[in-house]
Amino acid sequence: METVFDWISLGIFGGLIVLFLERSSKPEPVDHLWQYLVPSVGCAIANYAGNHGAPIVAVAIIVGILAYIHIVLKPFGAWPQR
């Protein structure tokens, strides 16, 4: 845990874990497991790129990951209606 890319990747991955655990505890499935594979692998690739001298590529991948999470997984759109 030496670079900012380590911390950002870990934070995004931790958020994915929490989102998956919260949604998997519901009686009816909301997401498929493979949908979490894309941003998880993206975190690893962004971290690798950032740690090996390609910060622009890493930032672009991180932005893509966040866009994917927002569009496909919809973490804020699945709130129960009251």
C-alpha positions as CSV (number, residue, x, y, z in Angstrom):
1,M,0.0,0.0,0.0
2,E,2.4,2.6,-1.3
3,T,0.7,4.5,-4.0
4,V,-2.6,6.4,-4.5
5,F,-3.6,3.7,-7.0
6,D,-3.3,1.0,-4.3
7,W,-5.7,3.0,-2.1
8,I,-8.2,3.9,-4.9
9,S,-8.3,0.3,-6.2
10,L,-8.8,-1.1,-2.7
11,G,-11.5,1.4,-2.0
12,I,-13.4,0.6,-5.2
13,F,-13.0,-3.1,-4.6
14,G,-14.2,-2.8,-1.0
15,G,-17.3,-0.9,-2.2
16,L,-18.0,-3.7,-4.7
17,I,-17.7,-6.3,-2.0
18,V,-20.2,-4.4,0.2
19,L,-22.6,-3.9,-2.7
20,F,-22.4,-7.6,-3.7
21,L,-22.9,-8.8,-0.1
22,E,-25.9,-6.5,0.4
23,R,-27.6,-7.5,-2.8
24,S,-26.9,-11.2,-2.4
25,S,-28.7,-11.2,0.9
26,K,-32.0,-10.4,-0.8
27,P,-34.4,-13.2,-1.5
28,E,-34.5,-12.5,-5.3
29,P,-31.3,-11.9,-7.2
30,V,-30.6,-8.4,-8.4
31,D,-27.3,-8.9,-10.1
32,H,-25.3,-11.7,-11.6
33,L,-21.9,-12.6,-10.2
34,W,-20.1,-12.0,-13.5
35,Q,-21.1,-8.4,-13.5
36,Y,-18.8,-7.8,-10.6
37,L,-15.9,-9.5,-12.4
38,V,-15.5,-6.6,-14.9
39,P,-14.8,-3.8,-12.4
40,S,-12.8,-6.2,-10.1
41,V,-10.4,-7.1,-12.9
42,G,-10.4,-3.4,-13.9
43,C,-9.2,-2.4,-10.4
44,A,-6.3,-4.9,-10.7
45,I,-5.3,-3.6,-14.2
46,A,-5.6,0.1,-13.1
47,N,-3.5,-0.6,-10.0
48,Y,-0.9,-2.3,-12.1
49,A,-0.8,0.4,-14.7
50,G,-0.6,3.1,-12.0
51,N,2.2,1.4,-10.2
52,H,4.3,0.8,-13.4
53,G,4.5,4.3,-14.7
54,A,1.2,4.8,-16.7
55,P,-0.9,7.1,-14.5
56,I,-2.9,8.5,-17.3
57,V,-4.0,5.0,-18.4
58,A,-4.7,4.1,-14.8
59,V,-6.9,7.1,-14.3
60,A,-8.8,6.4,-17.6
61,I,-9.4,2.8,-16.4
62,I,-10.6,4.0,-13.0
63,V,-13.0,6.4,-14.6
64,G,-14.3,3.6,-16.8
65,I,-14.7,1.4,-13.8
66,L,-16.7,4.0,-12.0
67,A,-18.9,4.6,-15.1
68,Y,-19.5,0.8,-15.4
69,I,-20.5,0.6,-11.8
70,H,-22.9,3.5,-12.1
71,I,-24.5,2.4,-15.4
72,V,-24.6,-1.4,-14.9
73,L,-24.7,-2.1,-11.2
74,K,-26.6,1.1,-10.3
75,P,-25.6,1.2,-6.6
76,F,-27.8,4.3,-5.9
77,G,-30.7,3.4,-8.1
78,A,-31.7,0.2,-6.2
79,W,-32.9,1.9,-3.0
80,P,-36.2,0.6,-1.7
81,Q,-39.2,2.9,-2.3
82,R,-41.2,3.9,0.8
